[in-house]
Amino acid sequence: MPESGIQLEVFPTCLHLRRIDCARNMRRFYRMAVQRDLFGGVSLVRTWGRIGTRGRQLIELHEDEGRAITALMKLAEEKRRRGYEP
């Protein structure tokens, strides 16, 4: 197999979820991204709110990228149980 130099991501570093329920007039989004900061740390940036608005934002600091991705995956599973979809 020829090597293309492209590495596929096994664990996502960015995720965008939506929950739409027209009967309840509910249109929400939930966005998560793992980002490095200027000081070499890693943070999980969570943004949520009603679709069409800026929403609210929370930044969680983590020791390394692995822990941030684990937190992202755990939170994504929780949101999917509540009805959010990709």
N, C-alpha and C positions, 0 to 999 in steps of 0.2 A: 504494500500500500504506500503510495507517495504521501509524504508529509506536506501538508499545506501551510503549517505554521499557525493555524487557527485553533484556538482552544475553546471548546464549548463549556459553558457554565453549567455545573451540576446543581449548584445552589443559587437561587436568585438573589440579586442584590437590590432589586427594585420590583415592587408589586403594586398594582392598581386594582382595587376591588370596587364593585358597585352593588347597591341594594335598591331596587326599584319596585314599589308596590303602589300601583295606580289607585287601588281601592282605598288606601290609607293616605294618599297624597304624599308618599314617601319617595324621595329621590336623593340618596346619599352616596357619598364616595369615601373611600379610605385608601390612602396612598402611603406606602412605606418604602424607605430607601436607606441603604447602608452607605455611609460616606466617611471618608477620612477628613480629619480636621488639620489645621495648620501646624499643630503641635505633635503630630504623629499618632494621635488617638483615633478611635473609631466611634462613630455615633450612628444611632438608628433614628432617622427623622420620620416622624409620623404626622400626617396631615389628614384631617377629616372634616366633613361638613356636608351641607346640602349642595347638590350639583348646581353649578352656575355661580357659586360664591367662592371666596378665597379660602374659607374654612379656618380651622384652628390648627396650631402646630405645636408639637412636643418633641424635644430632642433628648434622647437617652444616651448617656455616655457609657461605653463598654471598654473592657480591657483589651480585647483584640477582635479581629474581624470574625473569627469563628463564633464567638459568643454573641455578637451582634446579629449574625445570620441565624443562629439558633433562636434568638428572641424574635426575629422576623417570622420565622417558620411557625413558631408556637402561636404568635399573635394572629397570623394568617389562618391557621386552623380554627382558632376561636371565632374569628370573624365569619368564616365559612359556615360554621355551625349556627350562627345567628342569621344566615340568609344572604350574606355577601357573595358575589360571584365575580370571576375575572372578566 
